[in-house]
Amino acid sequence: LKSTDTNQGVAMALRTALLRRAKAQIPDYIVLGAGSAGCVVANRLVMEQGANVTLIEAGKSDRGQWDSWKVQMPAALTFNLDGDKYNWDYWTVPQRGLDGRRLHQPRGKVLGGSSSLNAMAYVRGHALDYERWAKEGAGEDWDYKHVLPYFKKAQTHHSEPSPYRGSRGPLSVTRRRTKPVRAINDAFVNAGLEVGYKYSDDHNGFSQEGFGPMDMTVQPNGSRANTSNAYLKPILDLGIDALRVMTGQHVTRLLFDEGSQRPRAVGVELVDKHGRITQMRCKEEVIVSLGAVGSPVLLNLSGIGDPAELKEQGIDVRVPLPDVGKNLQDHLEFYIQYLASVPCSLYPWAATFPGIGPLEQIQRYLFRQPWRAVWAGAQWFTAGTGMSSSNHFEVGGFIRSHHGLEHPDIQYHFIPGCVVGQLDFLPQHGYQAHAGTLRPTSRGTIRIQSKDPRVAPLIDPAFLTTEKDVIDQRRSFRQTLEIMEAKAFDPFRKQRFSPDPAMEMTDDQVDAWVRQNSHSGYHLSCTCAMGRVVDGAGKVHGVDNLRVIDASVMPSMTSGNLNAPTIMLAEKLADAIRGAQLPVEDQPWYTPKDWQTKQR
């Protein structure tokens, strides 16, 4: 008996120790998605709240792979847009406003999410975007004076100090003036000034409107400043065990406390690449940061969404929220391209041979002038300098398409080269304006087509399904041509490449060209909007302990690229979790005095 009592005592002590260890391993927060928002939230909860956080990512690490350089090298930005190694590689449904075309929708599946795939353009949008948010359901503490402090908190801008710039944040923002393409970049800015637009020395400062240099999320050492580098790497390098990062784990559904009267999230179910299913619970909250596609999909799979759509897929309705997956917004863009009469572009460094047969998978490594590509790569790998250290969106512009607008509704990214199919470069000197409207009125949807989480959702941005959007794109087309035909380009212009020089410029033909040649700006957003699906603190309506923090909670798109606003809102909502709020900063913004009567 004595021996038996001893054995039972040892077993009980061991069981107690294991239970304590298991309890200690239960995190305070589970953050789903290590992307542009998730990395920010995880960092701030650990470093500022002292919380224990598990960060779960379906993709791989952005480091330690043989081809991690394709993520880290700014000039390699197109390499991961095709294929599914670091990319969910989605496509839209056929777009009725684009003659039935299906458009590519890359989404990051890697640490850093889409900040590891994007073009690194740092664009905050306009102050009036946030004034509008405050009226669209986000609440008054989302106006410009409330969000500006969070843009600054996130940022270290490596140029001159400004009341609009941050100087101590984790996210590096820099500018580049790459010598071989400097002249053609300057020509674009001068062309804008020549036809009557103003100069802006900082599109993210006092005046978004105008032509001038662009900010980019590139570190001073020449590497991409994705949120993994900015927010995760410093914690992981310090070995802080309050943050646990799990990769290769696909979230299949949320777990709820079945005993509570009101739905309360308590954890998640995961499946790894081998099909092994596990469940994980947390003490405080589950934070969904899976992006404008992934977040509404997970809510739907967990019974939160439009009851009719859930029942159609055989999913029990837990919380009826009809707006989940609705209000989808995206920017639609096109290229106006010219061949150059003199060497002035990225062509010698960037152009590759087309893939033929077995070479198709390695076509982007077969450079037409390999000695230049090798030298550019060597400069970057050894010193973080040279042609490969820039995203080559070094200049841009913002204009108003017509009078009666207080702030710009057209954006330009200028590229010193001609891109074919968004991924490859034309094998001759050229340049292009990447143009598109900023506040389309078309609204689309994200819908699941199965309760199987492995089945891709139906993505329908509903491009050009309003008459206003058609007219605005037509105006954008004509105003872009005017800029590209300015005398500033005379020393460089050989002939227009696209659209065809023989094309007649009737409204019908311009509209047809736009339908056939436009592409997504990869700015999917607004599918779990504040005021519709979540409140101003990111809390999902009707559910306890569940938030959404990513671009899906935007009430409407901002006027520009979305990565900077996504990082800002993640900073702000991370503070909301712990009941904090930075002091407001009431800075002015530019409004043309004659905006009601003049376009420029």
Wavefront OBJ file of the C-alpha trace (Angstrom):
o trace
v 0.000 0.000 0.000
v 2.796 2.314 0.863
v 4.387 1.785 -2.553
v 1.057 2.319 -4.291
v 0.422 5.537 -2.381
v 3.858 6.783 -3.383
v 3.261 6.004 -7.056
v -0.115 7.722 -6.962
v 1.450 10.731 -5.305
v 4.151 10.951 -7.965
v 1.559 10.607 -10.718
v -0.585 13.330 -9.184
v 2.400 15.645 -8.795
v 3.420 15.007 -12.421
v -0.117 15.650 -13.636
v -0.289 18.891 -11.642
v 3.054 20.026 -13.082
v 1.908 19.241 -16.628
v -1.368 21.107 -16.119
v 0.503 24.130 -14.797
v 2.863 24.013 -17.766
v -0.045 23.707 -20.199
v -1.809 26.608 -18.526
v 1.352 28.704 -18.730
v 1.547 27.956 -22.459
v -1.960 29.255 -23.116
v -1.370 32.702 -24.590
v -3.204 35.827 -23.597
v -3.915 36.611 -27.248
v -3.971 34.649 -30.469
v -3.257 36.785 -33.540
v -4.239 35.149 -36.817
v -2.148 36.240 -39.783
v 1.421 37.546 -39.586
v 0.828 40.164 -42.258
v 0.877 43.931 -42.491
v -1.446 44.289 -39.480
v -0.828 41.092 -37.519
v 2.894 41.697 -37.050
v 2.172 45.192 -35.727
v -0.457 43.996 -33.261
v 1.694 41.119 -31.983
v 4.660 43.433 -31.425
v 2.694 46.067 -29.532
v 0.845 43.574 -27.329
v 4.125 41.954 -26.297
v 6.311 45.047 -26.003
v 3.816 47.606 -24.674
v 1.229 45.522 -22.841
v 3.548 42.747 -21.643
v 1.163 40.133 -22.999
v 1.873 36.574 -24.068
v 0.992 36.272 -27.767
v 0.849 33.433 -30.278
v 1.046 34.668 -33.872
v -0.172 32.168 -36.467
v 0.721 32.317 -40.162
v -0.303 29.943 -42.967
v 2.775 30.723 -45.055
v 6.518 30.387 -44.638
v 9.112 32.616 -43.050
v 10.400 35.503 -45.147
v 13.929 34.473 -44.135
v 15.964 31.285 -44.252
v 14.643 30.054 -47.621
v 16.964 29.669 -50.607
v 14.982 32.370 -52.397
v 14.283 34.703 -49.458
v 16.237 37.342 -51.354
v 13.232 37.661 -53.681
v 11.295 39.017 -50.701
v 14.076 41.167 -49.289
v 15.403 42.736 -52.525
v 13.263 45.768 -53.478
v 13.841 45.474 -57.236
v 12.691 41.829 -57.185
v 9.165 42.914 -56.260
v 7.488 41.194 -59.224
v 9.120 37.804 -58.635
v 6.643 36.652 -55.986
v 3.479 38.003 -57.580
v 3.242 34.886 -59.740
v 3.056 31.417 -58.203
v 1.914 30.258 -54.793
v 5.041 29.770 -52.681
v 4.648 33.096 -50.871
v 1.291 34.027 -52.351
v -2.340 32.887 -52.114
v -2.460 33.566 -55.864
v -6.162 34.392 -56.065
v -8.156 35.398 -59.152
v -11.400 37.309 -59.376
v -14.580 35.952 -60.870
v -15.215 37.176 -64.439
v -15.755 40.930 -64.286
v -18.851 42.079 -66.128
v -17.474 45.633 -66.287
v -14.230 44.391 -67.909
v -15.658 42.303 -70.758
v -15.674 39.172 -68.614
v -11.959 39.209 -67.799
v -10.648 37.589 -64.599
v -8.015 39.648 -62.790
v -5.122 38.383 -60.723
v -5.228 39.089 -56.975
v -1.942 38.201 -55.243
v -2.125 38.086 -51.426
v 0.867 37.510 -49.165
v 1.245 34.006 -47.686
v 4.484 34.601 -45.787
v 5.674 36.427 -42.687
v 4.948 40.068 -43.426
v 1.935 39.130 -45.554
v 1.352 41.428 -48.496
v 4.002 43.838 -47.169
v 6.425 41.108 -48.308
v 4.971 41.126 -51.839
v 3.892 44.694 -52.463
v 5.620 47.451 -54.418
v 6.741 49.209 -51.191
v 5.029 52.497 -52.059
v 4.431 54.329 -48.777
v 1.265 56.381 -49.298
v -0.926 57.456 -46.396
v -3.844 58.776 -48.406
v -5.402 62.187 -47.906
v -6.455 63.791 -44.609
v -10.035 63.983 -45.898
v -10.127 60.178 -46.200
v -10.009 59.972 -42.416
v -12.455 62.813 -41.947
v -14.760 60.692 -44.108
v -14.069 57.542 -42.039
v -15.222 59.359 -38.923
v -18.601 59.918 -40.609
v -18.878 56.437 -42.149
v -19.160 54.495 -38.915
v -15.602 54.350 -37.586
v -16.280 57.104 -35.043
v -14.928 60.569 -34.372
v -11.608 59.286 -33.049
v -10.701 58.116 -36.576
v -10.462 61.605 -38.062
v -7.129 62.947 -39.288
v -5.956 64.500 -36.046
v -6.452 61.132 -34.321
v -4.717 58.963 -36.955
v -1.721 61.188 -37.729
v -0.007 60.320 -34.404
v -0.191 56.625 -35.306
v 1.303 57.148 -38.753
v 4.165 58.895 -36.989
v 4.450 56.277 -34.240
v 4.955 53.534 -36.826
v 7.513 55.384 -38.912
v 11.129 56.382 -39.024
v 11.428 58.658 -42.045
v 15.057 58.971 -43.053
v 14.667 62.344 -44.796
v 14.293 65.793 -43.264
v 12.182 66.132 -40.080
v 8.614 67.337 -40.486
v 5.520 67.701 -38.270
v 3.986 64.964 -40.446
v 6.853 62.466 -40.162
v 7.871 60.008 -37.486
v 11.475 59.587 -36.401
v 11.496 56.710 -33.879
v 9.139 54.067 -35.248
v 10.046 50.547 -36.405
v 9.027 51.050 -40.062
v 11.778 52.537 -42.239
v 10.649 54.975 -44.935
v 13.220 56.256 -47.420
v 13.601 57.820 -50.849
v 15.836 56.872 -53.749
v 17.191 58.746 -56.791
v 18.778 56.008 -58.857
v 21.283 57.608 -61.222
v 20.684 55.659 -64.491
v 16.947 56.515 -64.457
v 17.059 59.904 -62.768
v 16.624 61.919 -65.978
v 13.455 60.166 -67.123
v 11.998 60.310 -63.590
v 12.643 64.048 -63.494
v 10.979 64.393 -66.908
v 7.764 62.955 -65.498
v 7.679 65.458 -62.633
v 8.486 68.307 -65.027
v 5.752 67.145 -67.403
v 3.206 67.428 -64.624
v 4.355 70.939 -63.811
v 4.382 71.893 -67.491
v 0.706 71.113 -68.002
v -0.297 73.118 -64.949
v -0.127 70.909 -61.890
v 1.748 71.845 -58.726
v 4.872 70.378 -57.164
v 4.653 68.434 -53.897
v 7.783 67.640 -51.945
v 5.858 65.252 -49.679
v 2.663 63.475 -50.777
v 2.281 62.278 -47.172
v 2.689 65.735 -45.666
v 0.841 69.016 -46.087
v -0.046 68.515 -49.757
v -0.833 65.193 -51.370
v -1.762 67.009 -54.579
v 1.019 67.513 -57.113
v 4.032 65.799 -58.672
v 7.227 64.917 -56.856
v 9.284 62.259 -55.061
v 7.644 59.146 -53.620
v 8.301 57.535 -50.251
v 9.075 53.815 -50.106
v 9.250 51.194 -47.354
v 12.891 50.339 -48.003
v 15.463 50.269 -45.227
v 18.650 52.358 -45.401
v 20.550 49.091 -45.896
v 18.644 48.528 -49.146
v 16.306 45.751 -47.929
v 12.513 45.705 -47.978
v 10.958 47.193 -44.846
v 8.102 44.717 -44.517
v 6.322 44.347 -41.187
v 8.225 41.145 -40.482
v 11.543 43.013 -40.576
v 10.127 46.057 -38.792
v 8.001 44.488 -36.053
v 8.830 40.779 -35.679
v 12.565 40.491 -36.236
v 13.559 42.797 -33.332
v 11.570 40.655 -30.867
v 12.744 37.350 -32.285
v 16.367 38.506 -32.331
v 16.092 39.337 -28.617
v 14.718 35.886 -27.877
v 11.654 37.246 -26.078
v 9.593 34.127 -25.377
v 6.363 36.068 -24.789
v 5.934 35.921 -28.577
v 5.463 32.570 -30.251
v 5.370 32.569 -34.049
v 3.862 29.546 -35.794
v 4.185 29.173 -39.582
v 2.596 26.669 -41.934
v -0.664 26.640 -39.954
v -3.938 27.250 -41.788
v -6.791 28.502 -39.596
v -9.991 26.597 -40.355
v -12.453 28.030 -37.819
v -12.870 29.947 -34.611
v -13.721 28.176 -31.352
v -16.393 29.495 -28.993
v -17.427 28.946 -25.398
v -20.490 26.813 -25.951
v -21.661 27.449 -22.390
v -21.950 31.219 -22.632
v -25.254 32.885 -23.484
v -23.590 35.408 -25.801
v -21.035 34.086 -28.329
v -17.506 34.346 -26.907
v -14.387 33.426 -28.879
v -11.952 31.242 -26.927
v -9.574 29.901 -29.566
v -8.999 28.532 -33.048
v -8.720 25.313 -34.994
v -5.655 24.830 -37.193
v -4.495 22.401 -39.831
v -0.866 22.008 -40.917
v 0.533 21.014 -44.309
v 0.302 17.333 -43.349
v -3.388 17.621 -42.567
v -2.963 17.388 -38.809
v -5.684 19.258 -36.939
v -5.025 20.990 -33.626
v -6.916 23.386 -31.421
v -5.518 26.301 -29.458
v -7.124 28.465 -26.823
v -6.309 31.854 -25.346
v -7.067 33.730 -22.131
v -8.140 37.097 -23.539
v -8.958 37.621 -27.218
v -8.661 36.180 -30.687
v -7.521 38.835 -33.166
v -8.220 38.143 -36.841
v -5.697 39.802 -39.170
v -6.068 37.660 -42.284
v -6.729 40.527 -44.677
v -9.661 41.646 -46.780
v -10.090 38.130 -48.213
v -9.105 35.887 -45.315
v -10.881 37.682 -42.474
v -14.446 37.576 -43.871
v -13.849 34.010 -45.045
v -12.875 32.881 -41.530
v -15.863 34.653 -40.002
v -18.144 32.912 -42.500
v -16.599 29.485 -41.856
v -17.199 30.101 -38.148
v -20.885 30.931 -38.604
v -20.625 34.722 -38.631
v -22.084 36.405 -41.691
v -25.068 36.650 -43.988
v -27.517 33.947 -42.796
v -28.757 33.132 -46.292
v -25.226 32.666 -47.635
v -24.157 30.557 -44.643
v -27.176 28.272 -44.897
v -26.489 27.854 -48.615
v -23.134 26.291 -47.671
v -24.550 24.192 -44.836
v -23.008 26.327 -42.076
v -24.922 26.912 -38.851
v -25.524 30.593 -38.180
v -23.884 31.665 -34.940
v -24.035 35.457 -35.391
v -26.100 37.015 -38.214
v -23.977 39.795 -39.717
v -25.102 40.325 -43.329
v -22.303 42.825 -44.110
v -19.459 40.329 -43.649
v -17.755 40.066 -47.051
v -19.756 42.951 -48.506
v -18.514 46.461 -49.406
v -15.401 45.050 -51.164
v -13.359 47.840 -52.733
v -10.231 47.902 -54.896
v -8.380 50.315 -57.143
v -8.435 49.739 -60.901
v -5.389 50.894 -62.857
v -3.841 50.920 -66.333
v -0.523 51.705 -68.020
v 0.158 54.389 -70.626
v 3.469 53.312 -72.183
v 6.062 54.872 -74.504
v 9.173 53.576 -76.198
v 12.247 55.733 -75.647
v 14.630 57.069 -78.262
v 17.619 57.122 -75.886
v 18.909 54.867 -73.088
v 17.052 56.037 -69.979
v 15.259 53.086 -68.405
v 15.515 49.859 -66.439
v 15.583 47.752 -69.597
v 19.236 46.648 -69.541
v 18.935 45.465 -65.940
v 15.370 44.144 -65.841
v 14.331 42.576 -69.158
v 14.370 38.779 -69.409
v 13.755 36.227 -72.145
v 10.260 34.762 -72.380
v 9.940 31.239 -71.030
v 9.938 28.506 -73.666
v 9.191 24.899 -72.789
v 11.252 23.754 -69.795
v 12.622 27.284 -69.335
v 9.232 28.735 -68.505
v 9.661 28.398 -64.737
v 13.019 30.180 -64.688
v 12.375 32.865 -67.276
v 12.903 35.747 -64.830
v 16.479 34.621 -64.191
v 17.466 34.615 -67.891
v 18.354 38.269 -68.280
v 18.989 39.688 -71.750
v 22.030 41.542 -70.451
v 23.127 39.184 -67.646
v 26.338 41.066 -66.850
v 24.271 44.067 -65.759
v 21.905 41.926 -63.677
v 24.829 40.135 -62.033
v 26.515 43.427 -61.176
v 23.283 44.877 -59.775
v 22.775 41.730 -57.703
v 26.352 41.777 -56.453
v 26.024 45.392 -55.332
v 22.860 44.592 -53.410
v 24.055 41.342 -51.813
v 27.347 42.852 -50.678
v 26.451 46.452 -49.843
v 22.664 46.931 -50.168
v 23.189 49.511 -52.915
v 22.739 49.883 -56.656
v 19.825 49.272 -59.001
v 18.410 46.454 -56.877
v 18.029 48.606 -53.745
v 15.066 50.610 -55.105
v 11.466 49.694 -55.891
v 11.785 52.136 -58.828
v 8.588 53.955 -57.942
v 10.755 56.964 -57.166
v 8.407 59.686 -58.428
v 4.657 60.002 -58.719
v 1.737 62.351 -58.689
v -1.787 63.017 -57.474
v -4.300 65.151 -59.373
v -8.007 66.008 -59.368
v -9.843 64.780 -62.462
v -12.302 67.668 -62.551
v -13.356 70.781 -60.669
v -15.575 70.365 -57.634
v -13.195 67.961 -55.902
v -11.392 69.036 -52.740
v -8.623 66.465 -53.042
v -7.018 64.207 -55.676
v -8.897 61.286 -57.173
v -6.179 60.116 -59.611
v -2.799 58.667 -58.652
v 0.318 58.136 -60.760
v 3.200 55.773 -60.191
v 5.863 56.444 -62.791
v 8.011 53.490 -63.878
v 11.208 53.966 -65.933
v 10.477 50.930 -68.076
v 7.605 49.215 -69.880
v 6.048 46.395 -67.865
v 4.306 43.638 -69.805
v 1.524 41.782 -68.013
v 2.522 43.371 -64.672
v 5.435 40.966 -64.237
v 8.011 41.285 -67.040
v 9.798 44.152 -68.771
v 9.717 44.950 -72.459
v 13.205 44.275 -73.911
v 13.825 47.844 -75.040
v 14.030 51.279 -73.483
v 10.732 52.802 -72.484
v 8.709 54.348 -69.679
v 5.146 54.355 -68.405
v 2.635 56.086 -66.194
v 0.711 53.731 -63.962
v -2.626 55.533 -63.558
v -5.912 54.922 -61.822
v -8.784 56.516 -59.975
v -8.752 56.569 -56.180
v -12.322 56.515 -54.918
v -14.409 54.228 -57.141
v -18.093 53.844 -56.367
v -18.365 50.195 -57.460
v -18.795 47.752 -54.567
v -18.116 44.038 -54.624
v -18.131 40.941 -52.433
v -16.053 38.130 -50.971
v -18.123 34.925 -50.738
v -17.222 31.433 -49.677
v -18.274 28.743 -52.124
v -17.826 25.819 -49.724
v -17.537 25.107 -46.012
v -14.233 23.426 -46.857
v -11.567 26.004 -45.827
v -9.238 24.738 -48.573
v -11.573 26.011 -51.311
v -10.719 29.521 -52.529
v -13.480 32.109 -52.114
v -15.276 33.962 -54.877
v -13.691 37.415 -55.210
v -15.836 39.918 -57.075
v -14.661 43.563 -56.931
v -17.384 44.458 -59.475
v -15.025 46.801 -61.326
v -16.570 49.544 -63.485
v -20.153 48.648 -62.639
v -21.213 52.251 -62.100
v -21.408 54.939 -64.769
v -19.389 57.309 -62.589
v -16.458 54.885 -62.456
v -16.482 54.533 -66.252
v -16.455 58.313 -66.706
v -13.724 58.814 -64.101
v -11.445 56.226 -65.743
v -12.022 57.901 -69.112
v -11.002 61.246 -67.631
v -7.956 59.629 -66.044
v -6.958 58.185 -69.433
v -7.190 61.529 -71.238
v -5.389 63.499 -68.535
v -2.604 60.913 -68.425
v -2.076 61.197 -72.182
v -1.826 64.969 -71.838
v 0.959 64.605 -69.268
v 2.851 61.980 -71.242
v 2.723 64.120 -74.401
v 4.221 67.154 -72.641
v 7.397 68.736 -74.035
v 9.382 67.560 -71.016
v 9.393 64.081 -72.608
v 10.534 65.292 -76.060
v 14.211 64.328 -75.499
v 13.140 60.769 -74.618
v 9.968 59.996 -76.574
v 10.211 57.674 -79.572
v 6.578 56.640 -79.949
v 3.624 55.554 -77.908
v 3.595 51.808 -77.284
v 0.241 51.401 -75.532
v -2.401 52.293 -76.435
v -1.629 51.859 -80.113
v -0.764 55.200 -81.780
v -3.418 54.498 -84.425
v -6.203 54.191 -81.877
v -8.974 56.739 -82.286
v -9.804 58.581 -79.084
v -13.599 58.510 -79.072
v -15.256 57.916 -75.725
v -16.407 54.459 -76.817
v -12.906 53.423 -77.897
v -11.275 54.782 -74.767
v -13.813 52.943 -72.604
v -13.213 49.719 -74.555
v -9.436 50.073 -74.172
v -9.784 50.618 -70.414
v -11.994 47.531 -70.098
v -9.428 45.406 -71.934
v -6.234 46.764 -70.393
v -6.967 47.634 -66.768
v -5.760 45.556 -63.835
v -6.188 45.491 -60.090
v -4.102 47.729 -57.866
v -4.093 44.806 -55.371
v -5.828 47.007 -52.788
v -8.656 44.736 -51.638
v -10.279 46.201 -48.530
v -13.415 47.131 -46.552
v -15.056 43.664 -46.237
v -15.420 43.780 -42.419
v -15.948 47.519 -42.250
v -16.049 49.555 -39.073
v -19.633 50.542 -38.420
v -20.936 47.495 -40.291
v -19.134 44.397 -38.996
v -16.877 45.766 -36.250
v -16.953 48.824 -34.039
v -14.321 51.557 -33.898
v -12.140 49.353 -31.672
v -12.238 46.424 -34.104
v -14.638 44.358 -31.947
v -16.936 42.112 -33.976
v -20.588 42.989 -33.401
v -22.391 40.389 -31.314
v -19.299 38.443 -30.238
v -17.125 38.797 -27.158
v -13.325 38.491 -27.210
v -13.080 38.722 -31.010
v -11.591 41.541 -33.069
v -10.665 42.079 -36.695
v -7.612 44.248 -37.338
v -6.517 44.625 -40.964
v -7.509 46.411 -44.182
v -10.911 44.735 -44.131
v -12.088 47.082 -41.342
v -11.612 50.239 -43.421
v -15.030 51.829 -43.994
v -13.826 52.936 -47.440
v -10.573 52.944 -49.359
v -8.037 55.657 -48.759
v -6.777 57.728 -51.684
v -3.625 55.792 -52.516
v -1.791 52.565 -51.712
v -3.133 50.803 -48.634
v -0.123 49.414 -46.782
v 0.684 52.545 -44.777
v -2.954 53.030 -43.665
v -3.169 49.335 -42.714
v -0.090 49.623 -40.499
v -1.463 52.815 -38.979
v -4.824 51.271 -38.099
v -3.063 48.240 -36.597
v -1.034 50.583 -34.380
v -4.187 52.429 -33.345
v -6.245 49.306 -32.650
v -3.383 47.701 -30.710
v -3.635 50.708 -28.416
v -7.426 50.299 -28.272
v -6.996 46.757 -26.931
v -5.206 48.128 -23.890
v -7.437 51.190 -23.594
v -4.820 53.698 -24.740
v -4.930 56.601 -27.186
v -2.130 58.899 -28.311
v -2.688 62.664 -27.982
v -4.188 64.215 -31.102
v -2.060 66.245 -33.534
v -4.010 68.920 -35.364
v -1.937 69.584 -38.510
v -3.322 71.412 -41.571
v -3.661 70.017 -45.075
v -3.712 71.629 -48.515
v -7.034 72.468 -50.145
v -6.961 74.403 -53.447
v -8.685 77.755 -52.902
v -10.486 77.467 -56.247
v -11.298 73.733 -56.132
v -14.987 74.382 -56.785
v -14.344 76.024 -60.159
v -10.936 74.760 -61.403
v -9.454 71.318 -62.029
v -5.848 72.537 -61.649
l 1 2 3 4 5 6 7 8 9 10 11 12 13 14 15 16 17 18 19 20 21 22 23 24 25 26 27 28 29 30 31 32 33 34 35 36 37 38 39 40 41 42 43 44 45 46 47 48 49 50 51 52 53 54 55 56 57 58 59 60 61 62 63 64 65 66 67 68 69 70 71 72 73 74 75 76 77 78 79 80 81 82 83 84 85 86 87 88 89 90 91 92 93 94 95 96 97 98 99 100 101 102 103 104 105 106 107 108 109 110 111 112 113 114 115 116 117 118 119 120 121 122 123 124 125 126 127 128 129 130 131 132 133 134 135 136 137 138 139 140 141 142 143 144 145 146 147 148 149 150 151 152 153 154 155 156 157 158 159 160 161 162 163 164 165 166 167 168 169 170 171 172 173 174 175 176 177 178 179 180 181 182 183 184 185 186 187 188 189 190 191 192 193 194 195 196 197 198 199 200 201 202 203 204 205 206 207 208 209 210 211 212 213 214 215 216 217 218 219 220 221 222 223 224 225 226 227 228 229 230 231 232 233 234 235 236 237 238 239 240 241 242 243 244 245 246 247 248 249 250 251 252 253 254 255 256 257 258 259 260 261 262 263 264 265 266 267 268 269 270 271 272 273 274 275 276 277 278 279 280 281 282 283 284 285 286 287 288 289 290 291 292 293 294 295 296 297 298 299 300 301 302 303 304 305 306 307 308 309 310 311 312 313 314 315 316 317 318 319 320 321 322 323 324 325 326 327 328 329 330 331 332 333 334 335 336 337 338 339 340 341 342 343 344 345 346 347 348 349 350 351 352 353 354 355 356 357 358 359 360 361 362 363 364 365 366 367 368 369 370 371 372 373 374 375 376 377 378 379 380 381 382 383 384 385 386 387 388 389 390 391 392 393 394 395 396 397 398 399 400 401 402 403 404 405 406 407 408 409 410 411 412 413 414 415 416 417 418 419 420 421 422 423 424 425 426 427 428 429 430 431 432 433 434 435 436 437 438 439 440 441 442 443 444 445 446 447 448 449 450 451 452 453 454 455 456 457 458 459 460 461 462 463 464 465 466 467 468 469 470 471 472 473 474 475 476 477 478 479 480 481 482 483 484 485 486 487 488 489 490 491 492 493 494 495 496 497 498 499 500 501 502 503 504 505 506 507 508 509 510 511 512 513 514 515 516 517 518 519 520 521 522 523 524 525 526 527 528 529 530 531 532 533 534 535 536 537 538 539 540 541 542 543 544 545 546 547 548 549 550 551 552 553 554 555 556 557 558 559 560 561 562 563 564 565 566 567 568 569 570 571 572 573 574 575 576 577 578 579 580 581 582 583 584 585 586 587 588 589 590 591 592 593 594 595 596 597 598 599 600
